[in-house]
């Protein structure tokens, strides 16, 4: 386990748990925290032994938004948010990211969580895209992503009004996979992460994640179908299918032979 001020990283076997670690400030956001979180995700992704990443909040909150003690008119406070290295965006990392939203997620903490691949949320958590209520606009790609998850109507509602909903409603609107009692959120997220790490082939998980995000922008269904089929045929050549079938037959844990750092051949496009 390492401690790095506002962000803490803990390894549990093949799982990296990244803690938003300002519990005395309810994990209030600072630009330095953003830099450290991004670094933690990228470093965990580079480690081939890490098969899944869980992001959660220390204390009772996932995070309550910006630290109001910062001068938010200072351009330097926002420079860290630029996507200058798109290959390091959460959706472009090879490792699945699970947000364990263990309590309130307000403003930037919610848009951070929305960039995870899977989200679990405390059913009584307060959830709010509160940006317009403090005179700024929603950030971190939320205006692109939220309509695709919740639908255009609910996205307009939440982003324009900045109103607060419950974690239970968040899940009902498709923004999270499950809502649970807050004491169960991290446990469930870790169980899901270990399930991916132990039961799913590294290469196929990476390929699935990449195609899922690619197809968010593909409007030609037939093109997506054929791209998927070519990729499936290529994945079969890696030998993981035989390993998975053998483990299924013998009721044993699979011994995978691939890595999450697999790269799709360009001719599959």
Buried (B, 14 or more C-beta within 10 A) or exposed (E): EEEEEBBBBEBBEBBBBBBBBBEEBBBBBBBBBBBBBBBBBBBBBEBEEBBBBBBBBBBBBBBBBBBEEBEBEEEEBBEBBEEEEEEBBBBBBBBBBBBBBBBBBBBBBBBBBBBBBBBBBBBEBBBBBBBEEEEBEBBBBBBEBBBEBBEEEBBBBBBEEBEBBBBBBBBBBEBBBBBBEBEBBBEBBBEBBBEBBBEBBBBBBBBBBBBEBBBEEEEEEEEBEEBBEBBEEBBEEBBBEEBBEEBEEEEEEBEBEBEBEBEBEEEBE
